[in-house]
Amino acid sequence: MKENLQKNAGIILIALGALMLMVSYFTKDWVDYNWYQLVCLLLIIGGIVAHIVISKKN
């Protein structure tokens, strides 16, 4: 289980960042906060980088 979670950590980060962006868009509460959008962007970029690094290890 732990190995499977580590293998998919990048995908989970990307999905979490995208989900947070969708929630902020539909609720209209967090759209104007730049720090929230920056955290979402960093999660997505970090997920992409993590996915590439983990894929190259295997």
TAURQUI-V881125 format. One record per residue. N is the residue number from 1. RES is the residue in three letters. PSI is psi in radians with two decimals (* if undefined). Layout:
n = <N | N>
res = <RES | RES>
psi = <PSI | PSI>
This chain:
n = <1 | 2 | 3 | 4 | 5 | 6 | 7 | 8 | 9 | 10 | 11 | 12 | 13 | 14 | 15 | 16 | 17 | 18 | 19 | 20 | 21 | 22 | 23 | 24 | 25 | 26 | 27 | 28 | 29 | 30 | 31 | 32 | 33 | 34 | 35 | 36 | 37 | 38 | 39 | 40 | 41 | 42 | 43 | 44 | 45 | 46 | 47 | 48 | 49 | 50 | 51 | 52 | 53 | 54 | 55 | 56 | 57 | 58>
res = <MET | LYS | GLU | ASN | LEU | GLN | LYS | ASN | ALA | GLY | ILE | ILE | LEU | ILE | ALA | LEU | GLY | ALA | LEU | MET | LEU | MET | VAL | SER | TYR | PHE | THR | LYS | ASP | TRP | VAL | ASP | TYR | ASN | TRP | TYR | GLN | LEU | VAL | CYS | LEU | LEU | LEU | ILE | ILE | GLY | GLY | ILE | VAL | ALA | HIS | ILE | VAL | ILE | SER | LYS | LYS | ASN>
psi = <-0.81 | -0.68 | -0.67 | -0.65 | -0.71 | -0.63 | -0.56 | 0.28 | -0.70 | -0.76 | -0.67 | -0.73 | -0.72 | -0.80 | -0.68 | -0.77 | -0.75 | -0.69 | -0.72 | -0.68 | -0.71 | -0.72 | -0.74 | -0.60 | -0.76 | -0.49 | -0.34 | 0.13 | -0.64 | 0.08 | -0.60 | -0.05 | 1.98 | -0.58 | -0.60 | -0.75 | -0.63 | -0.70 | -0.74 | -0.76 | -0.75 | -0.62 | -0.74 | -0.81 | -0.74 | -0.64 | -0.68 | -0.80 | -0.77 | -0.70 | -0.72 | -0.78 | -0.79 | -0.66 | -0.62 | -0.49 | -0.65 | *>
